[in-house]
């Protein structure tokens, strides 16, 4: 019912969703996957995946009742026309591992509540119109391997809490308006292989501590206000 309600709020629901009908199981709908879960003596089928990239979806996420979908592990709604805010009640998805919302028209701030999604391994919010600061609560996402917030209008400093993400391999914060210095403590991200900070307003020196990140394959710091020598 939560999915059908969301479909009803979309501007001219796309053809991809024509299979979404009240008299059929969601497990047979395009873009929806189900898994059997243990529930007492029973093994009911529950919705675990929503995968509708580039599906022509025009609408908001605020109309999707996430609390009705507690078993979701995977959401890919990239390359659509989602607008409005990322709803704070997304933190009810305690099993969510993958969240791809890139290439949309989302606005407002990254909600602090996203830091409650402690099963997340990949969070990609690139190519939107998000504003405000990177919330310190992202430091709670200790399972995260990929964090992408490229090409938004995010401001403020790189929060020190990012260095708690010991499993992070990919950190993409490029093409925003971030200020302040590059934290020396990024050396704690020992698994990091890709760091994109280009196209911001970062200042100060390049920390020599970055040289301790022996898994680095790609480091891009251009188009900033950095000073000093290359360590």
Z-matrix of the N, CA and C atoms (Angstrom, degrees):
N
C 1 1.462
C 2 1.531 1 110.84
N 3 1.331 2 116.59 1 -36.02
C 4 1.464 3 120.29 2 178.89
C 5 1.528 4 110.49 3 -63.13
N 6 1.320 5 116.58 4 -41.42
C 7 1.463 6 120.39 5 179.96
C 8 1.527 7 111.36 6 -69.44
N 9 1.323 8 117.41 7 -40.43
C 10 1.468 9 120.66 8 178.35
C 11 1.526 10 111.18 9 -66.13
N 12 1.335 11 116.37 10 -37.49
C 13 1.471 12 119.14 11 176.50
C 14 1.529 13 110.09 12 -62.42
N 15 1.349 14 115.79 13 -44.00
C 16 1.473 15 119.51 14 179.92
C 17 1.529 16 110.34 15 -61.89
N 18 1.340 17 116.06 16 -44.40
C 19 1.469 18 119.87 17 178.55
C 20 1.528 19 110.75 18 -56.47
N 21 1.336 20 116.49 19 -41.62
C 22 1.468 21 121.28 20 -177.54
C 23 1.528 22 112.59 21 -65.55
N 24 1.355 23 117.38 22 -22.16
C 25 1.467 24 120.19 23 -178.96
C 26 1.526 25 112.07 24 -89.56
N 27 1.335 26 117.86 25 -8.63
C 28 1.463 27 120.62 26 -177.54
C 29 1.524 28 110.82 27 -77.78
N 30 1.315 29 115.44 28 147.30
C 31 1.461 30 120.84 29 175.48
C 32 1.522 31 108.27 30 -72.94
N 33 1.318 32 116.86 31 117.31
C 34 1.481 33 122.92 32 -176.57
C 35 1.530 34 111.25 33 38.72
N 36 1.354 35 117.57 34 81.47
C 37 1.465 36 121.74 35 -178.24
C 38 1.533 37 111.30 36 -50.22
N 39 1.336 38 117.24 37 135.66
C 40 1.467 39 120.85 38 -174.58
C 41 1.533 40 112.47 39 -68.39
N 42 1.327 41 115.26 40 162.30
C 43 1.468 42 121.53 41 179.31
C 44 1.516 43 112.08 42 -57.00
N 45 1.352 44 115.49 43 -31.33
C 46 1.467 45 119.63 44 178.73
C 47 1.532 46 111.37 45 -52.87
N 48 1.324 47 116.08 46 -28.26
C 49 1.467 48 120.23 47 -173.76
C 50 1.524 49 113.09 48 -97.16
N 51 1.327 50 117.89 49 9.00
C 52 1.467 51 119.33 50 -178.50
C 53 1.529 52 111.75 51 -65.10
N 54 1.338 53 116.63 52 -22.58
C 55 1.471 54 119.96 53 177.72
C 56 1.529 55 112.38 54 -78.48
N 57 1.337 56 117.10 55 -10.34
C 58 1.469 57 120.88 56 -179.62
C 59 1.528 58 108.70 57 -78.24
N 60 1.307 59 116.27 58 94.15
C 61 1.460 60 121.82 59 -177.69
C 62 1.520 61 109.93 60 -129.08
N 63 1.322 62 116.03 61 149.65
C 64 1.469 63 121.76 62 -174.91
C 65 1.528 64 112.29 63 -64.46
N 66 1.332 65 117.64 64 -29.25
C 67 1.466 66 120.40 65 -174.55
C 68 1.522 67 113.12 66 -93.06
N 69 1.368 68 117.56 67 10.05
C 70 1.465 69 119.72 68 176.79
C 71 1.526 70 109.37 69 -123.84
N 72 1.311 71 116.33 70 158.14
C 73 1.463 72 120.19 71 179.39
C 74 1.528 73 110.37 72 -72.37
N 75 1.332 74 117.68 73 136.87
C 76 1.470 75 120.09 74 176.24
C 77 1.533 76 112.17 75 -56.01
N 78 1.322 77 116.53 76 -25.25
C 79 1.463 78 120.63 77 -178.67
C 80 1.535 79 111.74 78 -65.62
N 81 1.338 80 116.69 79 -15.26
C 82 1.463 81 121.32 80 177.64
C 83 1.531 82 112.21 81 -102.82
N 84 1.329 83 117.24 82 4.63
C 85 1.458 84 119.86 83 -177.97
C 86 1.526 85 110.45 84 -82.86
N 87 1.324 86 116.53 85 146.89
C 88 1.466 87 121.26 86 175.31
C 89 1.531 88 109.97 87 -59.75
N 90 1.328 89 115.64 88 132.41
C 91 1.463 90 120.65 89 176.21
C 92 1.509 91 115.72 90 83.13
N 93 1.345 92 116.66 91 -1.11
C 94 1.469 93 120.80 92 -179.12
C 95 1.521 94 109.57 93 -115.29
N 96 1.316 95 116.26 94 133.83
C 97 1.468 96 121.12 95 174.10
C 98 1.516 97 109.76 96 -122.67
N 99 1.323 98 115.40 97 146.44
C 100 1.464 99 121.16 98 179.82
C 101 1.530 100 110.34 99 -122.10
N 102 1.316 101 114.86 100 159.08
C 103 1.461 102 122.26 101 175.83
C 104 1.525 103 107.92 102 -139.74
N 105 1.320 104 116.33 103 146.34
C 106 1.465 105 120.29 104 175.09
C 107 1.532 106 108.95 105 -80.83
N 108 1.328 107 115.91 106 132.98
C 109 1.473 108 120.09 107 179.88
C 110 1.524 109 109.72 108 -122.77
N 111 1.319 110 115.75 109 152.98
C 112 1.464 111 120.76 110 176.28
C 113 1.522 112 109.72 111 -74.28
N 114 1.319 113 116.80 112 126.84
C 115 1.458 114 121.14 113 176.80
C 116 1.522 115 106.74 114 -143.96
N 117 1.341 116 115.48 115 93.82
C 118 1.466 117 119.28 116 -173.88
C 119 1.521 118 109.57 117 63.46
N 120 1.331 119 116.94 118 -126.74
C 121 1.470 120 121.04 119 179.25
C 122 1.526 121 111.97 120 -87.80
N 123 1.292 122 116.20 121 -4.79
C 124 1.460 123 119.71 122 -173.08
C 125 1.530 124 111.64 123 -104.42
N 126 1.333 125 114.90 124 165.06
C 127 1.463 126 121.59 125 175.98
C 128 1.531 127 108.12 126 -129.71
N 129 1.318 128 118.04 127 71.35
C 130 1.471 129 119.01 128 -178.57
C 131 1.532 130 111.59 129 -70.10
N 132 1.333 131 115.19 130 153.07
C 133 1.462 132 121.45 131 174.09
C 134 1.521 133 108.78 132 -86.84
N 135 1.322 134 116.04 133 131.26
C 136 1.466 135 121.08 134 -179.04
C 137 1.528 136 109.33 135 -129.29
N 138 1.316 137 115.58 136 154.59
C 139 1.468 138 121.13 137 178.81
C 140 1.527 139 109.45 138 -74.29
N 141 1.343 140 116.21 139 122.45
C 142 1.464 141 120.88 140 -179.76
C 143 1.527 142 113.24 141 -116.82
N 144 1.343 143 117.38 142 -23.58
C 145 1.469 144 120.21 143 -176.83
C 146 1.526 145 111.00 144 -129.98
N 147 1.325 146 116.00 145 134.96
C 148 1.462 147 122.08 146 165.77
C 149 1.522 148 106.12 147 -120.11
N 150 1.326 149 117.00 148 111.16
C 151 1.461 150 120.97 149 -177.50
C 152 1.526 151 109.22 150 -127.81
N 153 1.323 152 115.55 151 96.73
C 154 1.475 153 121.71 152 -178.24
C 155 1.527 154 110.60 153 -135.22
N 156 1.349 155 117.80 154 56.39
C 157 1.460 156 118.53 155 176.70
C 158 1.527 157 111.15 156 -70.95
N 159 1.318 158 115.69 157 144.56
C 160 1.467 159 121.65 158 174.64
C 161 1.529 160 111.43 159 51.72
N 162 1.324 161 115.70 160 46.53
C 163 1.475 162 120.90 161 -174.16
C 164 1.527 163 112.67 162 -105.78
N 165 1.327 164 117.53 163 4.18
C 166 1.464 165 119.49 164 179.47
C 167 1.518 166 114.00 165 73.36
N 168 1.336 167 116.41 166 31.35
C 169 1.467 168 121.07 167 -178.28
C 170 1.532 169 109.90 168 -84.20
N 171 1.337 170 116.61 169 123.34
C 172 1.468 171 122.96 170 175.96
C 173 1.525 172 107.35 171 -115.54
N 174 1.317 173 116.92 172 113.24
C 175 1.461 174 119.13 173 179.67
C 176 1.511 175 110.91 174 170.23
N 177 1.328 176 115.84 175 -163.51
C 178 1.461 177 121.21 176 -179.21
C 179 1.527 178 110.34 177 -120.80
N 180 1.329 179 114.94 178 159.44
C 181 1.472 180 120.50 179 175.11
C 182 1.526 181 110.86 180 -83.20
N 183 1.336 182 116.25 181 -19.59
C 184 1.464 183 120.17 182 -177.30
C 185 1.519 184 113.02 183 -62.99
N 186 1.343 185 117.15 184 -20.75
C 187 1.468 186 120.90 185 -179.61
C 188 1.523 187 112.73 186 -88.26
N 189 1.340 188 116.86 187 -1.57
C 190 1.464 189 120.41 188 179.22
C 191 1.525 190 108.33 189 -97.49
N 192 1.329 191 116.76 190 116.02
C 193 1.467 192 121.92 191 -176.77
C 194 1.525 193 109.85 192 -79.12
N 195 1.338 194 115.70 193 91.55
C 196 1.467 195 120.53 194 -175.88
C 197 1.528 196 112.35 195 -63.42
N 198 1.332 197 117.17 196 -30.03
C 199 1.467 198 118.76 197 -177.01
C 200 1.528 199 111.84 198 -67.06
N 201 1.346 200 117.33 199 -16.01
C 202 1.471 201 121.05 200 176.42
C 203 1.530 202 111.62 201 -84.77
N 204 1.348 203 116.97 202 -2.51
C 205 1.477 204 121.19 203 -175.43
C 206 1.534 205 109.58 204 -128.31
N 207 1.339 206 116.77 205 58.60
C 208 1.470 207 119.89 206 -170.22
C 209 1.525 208 114.47 207 -69.91
N 210 1.335 209 117.77 208 -12.92
C 211 1.468 210 119.78 209 -176.46
C 212 1.531 211 112.88 210 -98.79
N 213 1.337 212 117.13 211 6.14
C 214 1.469 213 119.55 212 -179.82
C 215 1.526 214 110.88 213 -61.07
N 216 1.331 215 115.55 214 129.78
C 217 1.466 216 120.72 215 174.83
C 218 1.521 217 111.68 216 -114.07
N 219 1.338 218 117.07 217 -15.23
C 220 1.472 219 120.18 218 -170.56
C 221 1.521 220 109.81 219 -146.04
N 222 1.336 221 116.91 220 125.01
C 223 1.468 222 122.15 221 173.90
C 224 1.515 223 108.02 222 -130.97
N 225 1.330 224 116.92 223 120.66
C 226 1.463 225 121.61 224 172.19
C 227 1.526 226 108.08 225 -126.75
N 228 1.328 227 115.09 226 103.08
C 229 1.467 228 121.72 227 177.08
C 230 1.527 229 109.69 228 -121.08
N 231 1.336 230 116.04 229 30.99
C 232 1.460 231 120.39 230 -178.26
C 233 1.525 232 111.42 231 -70.55
N 234 1.323 233 115.27 232 157.36
C 235 1.470 234 123.17 233 175.93
C 236 1.531 235 112.14 234 57.97
N 237 1.322 236 115.52 235 47.75
C 238 1.462 237 121.67 236 172.98
C 239 1.527 238 108.89 237 -123.87
N 240 1.320 239 117.62 238 -161.01
C 241 1.465 240 121.17 239 178.16
C 242 1.521 241 109.53 240 -122.88
N 243 1.334 242 115.32 241 49.40
C 244 1.461 243 120.12 242 175.27
C 245 1.520 244 109.23 243 -74.21
N 246 1.338 245 116.84 244 134.88
C 247 1.454 246 120.57 245 179.04
C 248 1.526 247 108.74 246 -130.81
N 249 1.322 248 116.11 247 176.78
C 250 1.465 249 119.65 248 -177.87
C 251 1.518 250 111.23 249 83.47
N 252 1.321 251 114.67 250 -164.21
C 253 1.465 252 121.72 251 -172.60
C 254 1.523 253 112.50 252 -87.32
N 255 1.330 254 115.33 253 157.77
C 256 1.467 255 120.92 254 164.43
C 257 1.529 256 105.87 255 -79.37
N 258 1.335 257 118.95 256 117.07
C 259 1.472 258 119.63 257 -171.76
C 260 1.528 259 112.49 258 -68.74
N 261 1.325 260 115.77 259 143.99
C 262 1.461 261 120.33 260 -178.74
C 263 1.524 262 111.78 261 -67.58
N 264 1.346 263 117.88 262 -25.80
C 265 1.469 264 119.14 263 -177.96
C 266 1.518 265 112.61 264 -75.36
N 267 1.335 266 116.92 265 5.18
C 268 1.469 267 119.75 266 173.74
C 269 1.533 268 109.94 267 -62.82
N 270 1.341 269 116.74 268 -18.71
C 271 1.468 270 119.49 269 -178.72
C 272 1.527 271 112.96 270 -71.81
N 273 1.359 272 117.00 271 -2.00
C 274 1.467 273 119.36 272 175.22
C 275 1.530 274 111.56 273 -78.96
N 276 1.347 275 116.98 274 -7.39
C 277 1.475 276 120.39 275 -177.59
C 278 1.527 277 109.74 276 -89.98
N 279 1.316 278 116.07 277 71.75
C 280 1.462 279 120.60 278 -171.57
C 281 1.531 280 113.36 279 -68.10
N 282 1.346 281 117.50 280 -15.92
C 283 1.470 282 120.10 281 179.76
C 284 1.521 283 112.72 282 -97.21
N 285 1.341 284 118.07 283 -0.54
C 286 1.469 285 120.92 284 -172.11
C 287 1.526 286 111.58 285 -67.53
N 288 1.350 287 115.91 286 125.27
C 289 1.463 288 121.43 287 178.29
C 290 1.524 289 112.77 288 -104.96
N 291 1.340 290 116.51 289 -31.75
C 292 1.473 291 120.44 290 -174.88
C 293 1.527 292 109.11 291 -129.01
N 294 1.342 293 116.09 292 128.17
C 295 1.462 294 120.64 293 176.90
C 296 1.522 295 108.61 294 -134.84
N 297 1.333 296 115.19 295 108.22
C 298 1.459 297 121.84 296 179.97
C 299 1.534 298 108.56 297 -114.39
N 300 1.334 299 115.88 298 110.06
C 301 1.460 300 121.38 299 178.94
C 302 1.533 301 110.32 300 -124.80
N 303 1.329 302 117.37 301 20.25
C 304 1.451 303 121.41 302 -176.46
C 305 1.534 304 111.94 303 -71.70
N 306 1.325 305 115.22 304 159.62
C 307 1.469 306 123.04 305 -179.95
C 308 1.531 307 111.84 306 58.48
N 309 1.334 308 115.42 307 54.32
C 310 1.460 309 121.72 308 173.01
C 311 1.529 310 108.14 309 -131.88
N 312 1.311 311 117.44 310 -159.41
C 313 1.468 312 121.26 311 -180.00
C 314 1.520 313 110.02 312 -127.81
N 315 1.328 314 115.96 313 36.94
C 316 1.462 315 121.16 314 -177.97
C 317 1.521 316 110.67 315 -68.63
N 318 1.332 317 116.14 316 142.43
C 319 1.461 318 122.01 317 -177.36
C 320 1.527 319 109.97 318 -126.55
N 321 1.331 320 115.70 319 179.81
C 322 1.464 321 120.11 320 -179.50
C 323 1.517 322 111.57 321 80.72
N 324 1.306 323 115.62 322 -169.32
C 325 1.456 324 121.30 323 -176.02
C 326 1.531 325 111.35 324 -91.32
N 327 1.319 326 115.36 325 157.27
C 328 1.463 327 120.44 326 169.99
C 329 1.530 328 105.91 327 -69.29
N 330 1.334 329 118.78 328 118.21
C 331 1.473 330 118.56 329 -173.07
C 332 1.527 331 112.19 330 -65.14
N 333 1.321 332 114.53 331 137.51
C 334 1.468 333 121.46 332 176.50
C 335 1.529 334 110.25 333 -53.40
N 336 1.341 335 115.29 334 -33.95
C 337 1.476 336 121.12 335 -174.92
C 338 1.525 337 113.08 336 -64.12
N 339 1.340 338 117.71 337 -17.48
C 340 1.465 339 119.97 338 -179.70
C 341 1.533 340 109.87 339 -62.25
N 342 1.324 341 115.90 340 -21.98
C 343 1.464 342 120.95 341 177.37
C 344 1.517 343 113.34 342 -67.84
N 345 1.340 344 116.87 343 -8.54
C 346 1.464 345 120.29 344 176.38
C 347 1.516 346 113.42 345 -84.71
N 348 1.325 347 117.29 346 -6.85
C 349 1.479 348 120.92 347 -177.52
C 350 1.522 349 109.71 348 -86.37
N 351 1.315 350 116.21 349 71.98
C 352 1.459 351 119.73 350 -167.58
C 353 1.527 352 114.47 351 -76.61
N 354 1.350 353 117.29 352 -0.96
C 355 1.473 354 119.84 353 173.49
C 356 1.522 355 111.81 354 -93.77
N 357 1.344 356 117.99 355 -3.71
C 358 1.466 357 120.73 356 -175.98
C 359 1.524 358 111.39 357 -62.87
N 360 1.335 359 115.69 358 131.76
C 361 1.465 360 120.75 359 171.10
C 362 1.527 361 111.07 360 -110.72
N 363 1.345 362 117.23 361 -26.50
C 364 1.467 363 119.92 362 178.93
C 365 1.526 364 109.35 363 -136.08
N 366 1.335 365 115.42 364 125.97
C 367 1.459 366 122.62 365 179.11
C 368 1.515 367 108.04 366 -129.98
N 369 1.336 368 116.71 367 111.25
C 370 1.467 369 120.82 368 -175.65
C 371 1.530 370 108.96 369 -125.45
N 372 1.342 371 115.42 370 113.44
C 373 1.465 372 122.88 371 -176.74
C 374 1.532 373 111.02 372 -121.61
N 375 1.327 374 117.21 373 16.64
C 376 1.460 375 122.10 374 -173.96
C 377 1.531 376 112.02 375 -65.34
N 378 1.339 377 115.16 376 159.44
C 379 1.466 378 122.89 377 176.88
C 380 1.534 379 112.18 378 55.87
N 381 1.332 380 115.00 379 56.95
C 382 1.455 381 122.37 380 171.18
C 383 1.522 382 107.90 381 -132.67
N 384 1.325 383 117.41 382 -159.94
C 385 1.464 384 121.41 383 179.81
C 386 1.525 385 109.64 384 -125.42
N 387 1.310 386 115.96 385 37.06
C 388 1.464 387 121.51 386 -176.51
C 389 1.524 388 110.78 387 -71.06
N 390 1.337 389 115.73 388 145.32
C 391 1.463 390 122.25 389 -178.46
C 392 1.526 391 109.64 390 -126.78
N 393 1.327 392 115.87 391 -174.20
C 394 1.458 393 120.07 392 179.32
C 395 1.518 394 111.73 393 79.65
N 396 1.322 395 115.65 394 -168.88
C 397 1.462 396 121.89 395 -176.75
C 398 1.530 397 110.92 396 -94.52
N 399 1.324 398 115.46 397 163.44
C 400 1.468 399 120.47 398 170.18
C 401 1.529 400 106.79 399 -73.20
N 402 1.342 401 118.77 400 120.43
C 403 1.470 402 118.47 401 -175.32
C 404 1.530 403 112.30 402 -68.13
N 405 1.322 404 115.01 403 137.46
C 406 1.468 405 120.44 404 178.67
C 407 1.525 406 111.31 405 -59.25
N 408 1.337 407 116.90 406 -23.88
C 409 1.470 408 120.70 407 -177.23
C 410 1.530 409 112.57 408 -64.05
N 411 1.344 410 118.28 409 -16.67
C 412 1.472 411 119.33 410 177.16
C 413 1.527 412 110.88 411 -62.07
N 414 1.323 413 116.29 412 -19.83
C 415 1.456 414 119.97 413 176.34
C 416 1.519 415 113.61 414 -65.08
N 417 1.343 416 116.93 415 -13.92
C 418 1.473 417 120.76 416 177.36
C 419 1.524 418 112.44 417 -80.55
N 420 1.337 419 117.35 418 -11.50
C 421 1.474 420 120.69 419 -173.91
C 422 1.523 421 109.76 420 -87.65
N 423 1.316 422 115.65 421 67.16
C 424 1.466 423 120.40 422 -169.54
C 425 1.528 424 113.98 423 -71.55
N 426 1.336 425 117.99 424 -10.21
C 427 1.469 426 120.92 425 176.67
C 428 1.530 427 111.80 426 -86.80
N 429 1.337 428 116.67 427 -8.53
C 430 1.461 429 121.36 428 -170.89
C 431 1.529 430 111.72 429 -63.18
N 432 1.342 431 116.30 430 130.90
C 433 1.470 432 121.33 431 171.80
C 434 1.522 433 111.54 432 -107.90
N 435 1.352 434 117.56 433 -28.85
C 436 1.464 435 121.89 434 -178.10
C 437 1.525 436 109.58 435 -129.21
N 438 1.344 437 116.08 436 126.14
C 439 1.461 438 121.31 437 174.93
C 440 1.519 439 108.30 438 -130.30
N 441 1.342 440 116.83 439 114.22
C 442 1.454 441 121.38 440 -178.34
C 443 1.513 442 111.84 441 -123.89
N 444 1.349 443 116.34 442 118.24
C 445 1.467 444 121.18 443 177.18
C 446 1.542 445 107.94 444 -131.27
N 447 1.321 446 117.05 445 34.85
C 448 1.460 447 123.16 446 -178.39
C 449 1.531 448 111.39 447 -65.51
N 450 1.333 449 115.78 448 146.21
C 451 1.476 450 122.83 449 170.06
C 452 1.530 451 112.35 450 57.70
N 453 1.325 452 114.07 451 62.00
C 454 1.459 453 121.32 452 170.84
C 455 1.525 454 107.39 453 -131.69
N 456 1.313 455 117.39 454 -155.49
C 457 1.464 456 120.76 455 176.64
C 458 1.529 457 109.20 456 -126.63
N 459 1.330 458 114.40 457 40.97
C 460 1.464 459 121.26 458 -178.24
C 461 1.529 460 109.53 459 -75.19
N 462 1.331 461 116.42 460 135.42
C 463 1.464 462 121.74 461 -177.84
C 464 1.528 463 110.51 462 -122.05
N 465 1.346 464 114.77 463 -176.51
C 466 1.460 465 119.64 464 178.24
C 467 1.516 466 111.96 465 82.66
N 468 1.325 467 117.05 466 -172.96
C 469 1.465 468 120.97 467 -176.03
C 470 1.528 469 112.99 468 -84.58
N 471 1.319 470 115.21 469 166.92
C 472 1.467 471 120.85 470 167.89
C 473 1.530 472 106.32 471 -74.94
N 474 1.325 473 119.31 472 115.86
C 475 1.470 474 119.23 473 -173.53
C 476 1.530 475 112.31 474 -67.27
N 477 1.313 476 115.50 475 138.21
C 478 1.474 477 120.60 476 179.37
C 479 1.530 478 111.78 477 -57.72
N 480 1.344 479 115.84 478 -27.40
C 481 1.473 480 119.59 479 -176.89
C 482 1.532 481 112.90 480 -62.31
N 483 1.345 482 116.37 481 -20.52
C 484 1.476 483 120.51 482 178.11
C 485 1.531 484 110.40 483 -54.94
N 486 1.334 485 117.04 484 -30.76
C 487 1.471 486 119.58 485 -173.99
C 488 1.526 487 112.23 486 -71.96
N 489 1.334 488 117.64 487 -4.95
C 490 1.468 489 119.81 488 174.76
C 491 1.525 490 111.71 489 -78.30
N 492 1.344 491 117.25 490 -9.82
C 493 1.469 492 121.04 491 -173.28
C 494 1.533 493 109.23 492 -85.85
N 495 1.326 494 115.22 493 73.85
C 496 1.463 495 121.48 494 -170.60
C 497 1.524 496 113.69 495 -63.96
N 498 1.335 497 117.87 496 -18.86
C 499 1.471 498 120.38 497 -179.08
C 500 1.524 499 113.02 498 -95.94
N 501 1.346 500 116.65 499 1.64
C 502 1.468 501 120.26 500 -173.88
C 503 1.531 502 111.22 501 -65.10
N 504 1.332 503 115.75 502 128.71
C 505 1.458 504 121.71 503 176.57
C 506 1.524 505 111.93 504 -110.37
N 507 1.341 506 116.18 505 -29.91
C 508 1.463 507 121.58 506 -175.99
C 509 1.522 508 108.60 507 -129.33
N 510 1.343 509 117.06 508 120.87
C 511 1.465 510 121.98 509 178.07
C 512 1.527 511 107.94 510 -128.16
N 513 1.329 512 115.92 511 110.56
C 514 1.466 513 121.96 512 -174.80
C 515 1.532 514 108.65 513 -121.86
N 516 1.337 515 116.06 514 105.09
C 517 1.468 516 122.01 515 -179.13
C 518 1.531 517 109.98 516 -122.70
N 519 1.321 518 117.54 517 20.58
C 520 1.456 519 123.30 518 -172.99
C 521 1.517 520 112.90 519 -72.62
N 522 1.366 521 114.82 520 161.62
C 523 1.474 522 123.36 521 177.11
C 524 1.527 523 113.14 522 53.50
N 525 1.330 524 114.45 523 53.88
C 526 1.451 525 122.72 524 171.07
C 527 1.526 526 107.44 525 -129.36
N 528 1.319 527 118.68 526 -156.24
C 529 1.470 528 120.29 527 175.12
C 530 1.534 529 109.20 528 -126.67
N 531 1.326 530 116.11 529 44.30
C 532 1.464 531 121.29 530 179.53
C 533 1.525 532 110.34 531 -67.11
N 534 1.331 533 115.36 532 141.75
C 535 1.466 534 121.46 533 -179.95
C 536 1.523 535 109.59 534 -124.18
N 537 1.339 536 115.40 535 178.05
C 538 1.461 537 119.96 536 -178.95
C 539 1.515 538 110.62 537 87.72
N 540 1.301 539 115.59 538 -166.94
C 541 1.468 540 120.90 539 -175.31
C 542 1.528 541 111.30 540 -100.65
N 543 1.322 542 114.99 541 165.20
C 544 1.470 543 120.80 542 172.86
C 545 1.530 544 106.97 543 -77.94
N 546 1.333 545 118.70 544 119.56
C 547 1.478 546 119.37 545 -175.35
C 548 1.532 547 112.25 546 -62.82
N 549 1.345 548 115.56 547 129.62
C 550 1.471 549 120.34 548 175.64
C 551 1.522 550 110.84 549 -60.26
N 552 1.344 551 115.40 550 -28.02
C 553 1.468 552 120.02 551 -174.85
C 554 1.525 553 112.71 552 -71.39
N 555 1.348 554 118.16 553 -4.14
C 556 1.469 555 119.14 554 174.11
C 557 1.529 556 111.01 555 -58.92
N 558 1.340 557 116.60 556 -16.60
C 559 1.470 558 119.13 557 177.41
C 560 1.529 559 111.67 558 -61.01
N 561 1.344 560 117.15 559 -18.20
C 562 1.468 561 120.30 560 178.29
C 563 1.522 562 112.65 561 -73.32
N 564 1.343 563 117.34 562 -14.78
C 565 1.475 564 120.96 563 179.61
C 566 1.522 565 108.42 564 -84.39
N 567 1.308 566 116.18 565 71.55
C 568 1.468 567 121.38 566 -168.10
C 569 1.519 568 113.95 567 -68.27
N 570 1.339 569 118.04 568 -15.54
C 571 1.473 570 120.70 569 179.57
C 572 1.529 571 112.46 570 -93.93
N 573 1.333 572 117.09 571 -2.10
C 574 1.464 573 120.89 572 -171.79
C 575 1.529 574 110.84 573 -64.50
N 576 1.339 575 116.24 574 127.69
C 577 1.472 576 119.36 575 173.93
C 578 1.521 577 112.88 576 -115.64
N 579 1.350 578 117.87 577 -16.68
C 580 1.461 579 121.09 578 -179.40
C 581 1.521 580 109.41 579 -137.20
N 582 1.346 581 115.82 580 126.02
C 583 1.466 582 121.40 581 177.26
C 584 1.524 583 108.43 582 -133.57
N 585 1.333 584 116.11 583 112.35
C 586 1.463 585 122.62 584 177.42
C 587 1.524 586 108.68 585 -111.91
N 588 1.326 587 115.76 586 112.43
C 589 1.460 588 121.54 587 176.58
C 590 1.529 589 111.30 588 -123.51
N 591 1.326 590 117.13 589 10.41
C 592 1.469 591 120.59 590 -174.38
C 593 1.535 592 111.62 591 -67.56
N 594 1.328 593 115.61 592 159.40
C 595 1.463 594 121.00 593 175.46
C 596 1.510 595 113.70 594 70.04
N 597 1.346 596 116.98 595 39.67
C 598 1.459 597 121.79 596 176.00
C 599 1.528 598 109.39 597 -126.57
N 600 1.317 599 117.06 598 -159.46
C 601 1.468 600 121.23 599 177.46
C 602 1.523 601 109.34 600 -126.21
N 603 1.337 602 115.35 601 36.91
C 604 1.460 603 121.01 602 -179.59
C 605 1.529 604 109.81 603 -70.49
N 606 1.325 605 116.09 604 143.92
C 607 1.468 606 120.78 605 -175.98
C 608 1.523 607 110.37 606 -129.77
N 609 1.330 608 115.04 607 177.82
C 610 1.457 609 119.97 608 -179.73
C 611 1.522 610 111.73 609 84.08
N 612 1.326 611 117.20 610 -173.24
C 613 1.470 612 121.10 611 -175.89
C 614 1.536 613 112.92 612 -81.00
N 615 1.322 614 114.94 613 163.11
C 616 1.467 615 120.81 614 169.00
C 617 1.534 616 106.27 615 -78.79
N 618 1.326 617 118.56 616 118.55
C 619 1.475 618 119.09 617 -176.17
C 620 1.528 619 111.69 618 -63.39
N 621 1.331 620 116.03 619 131.05
C 622 1.470 621 118.75 620 178.62
C 623 1.523 622 111.13 621 -66.57
N 624 1.349 623 116.21 622 -17.93
C 625 1.469 624 120.55 623 178.53
C 626 1.533 625 112.13 624 -61.36
N 627 1.339 626 117.40 625 -23.94
C 628 1.470 627 119.78 626 178.23
C 629 1.527 628 111.23 627 -60.61
N 630 1.323 629 116.89 628 -23.96
C 631 1.464 630 121.18 629 179.17
C 632 1.516 631 113.65 630 -66.69
N 633 1.322 632 116.77 631 -10.69
C 634 1.473 633 119.78 632 179.04
C 635 1.524 634 112.01 633 -87.08
N 636 1.325 635 116.35 634 -6.31
C 637 1.469 636 120.17 635 -178.15
C 638 1.528 637 108.47 636 -86.04
N 639 1.319 638 115.26 637 85.92
C 640 1.467 639 121.47 638 -168.35
C 641 1.518 640 113.30 639 -73.54
N 642 1.353 641 117.78 640 -9.57
C 643 1.475 642 119.90 641 178.24
C 644 1.526 643 112.14 642 -91.52
N 645 1.348 644 117.07 643 -0.71
C 646 1.462 645 120.21 644 -177.73
C 647 1.521 646 112.30 645 -54.88
N 648 1.342 647 116.21 646 130.77
C 649 1.461 648 122.12 647 170.81
C 650 1.517 649 110.95 648 -118.15
N 651 1.331 650 116.39 649 -25.65
C 652 1.469 651 119.83 650 -173.27
C 653 1.521 652 109.24 651 -147.63
N 654 1.339 653 115.06 652 115.72
C 655 1.470 654 121.65 653 179.77
C 656 1.523 655 107.49 654 -128.28
N 657 1.335 656 117.22 655 117.45
C 658 1.462 657 120.81 656 -177.57
C 659 1.526 658 109.99 657 -128.49
N 660 1.336 659 114.98 658 114.47
C 661 1.465 660 122.02 659 -173.79
C 662 1.529 661 112.06 660 -123.65
N 663 1.331 662 118.24 661 11.14
C 664 1.468 663 121.19 662 -173.66
C 665 1.532 664 111.96 663 -68.01
N 666 1.341 665 115.63 664 167.64
C 667 1.474 666 122.74 665 177.87
C 668 1.534 667 111.77 666 56.26
N 669 1.321 668 115.05 667 53.81
C 670 1.453 669 122.60 668 171.90
C 671 1.527 670 108.04 669 -134.41
N 672 1.331 671 117.02 670 -167.59
C 673 1.474 672 121.25 671 177.63
C 674 1.524 673 109.23 672 -115.73
N 675 1.325 674 116.79 673 39.57
C 676 1.461 675 121.12 674 -177.82
C 677 1.523 676 110.78 675 -71.22
N 678 1.328 677 115.97 676 151.94
C 679 1.474 678 121.22 677 -177.36
C 680 1.512 679 109.54 678 -135.42
N 681 1.327 680 115.82 679 178.24
C 682 1.461 681 120.49 680 179.81
C 683 1.520 682 111.25 681 82.42
N 684 1.307 683 115.32 682 -168.69
C 685 1.470 684 120.58 683 -176.42
C 686 1.530 685 110.71 684 -95.39
N 687 1.348 686 115.16 685 165.15
C 688 1.475 687 120.28 686 174.29
C 689 1.536 688 106.38 687 -79.51
N 690 1.324 689 117.86 688 119.76
C 691 1.478 690 118.54 689 -176.27
C 692 1.527 691 111.59 690 -67.86
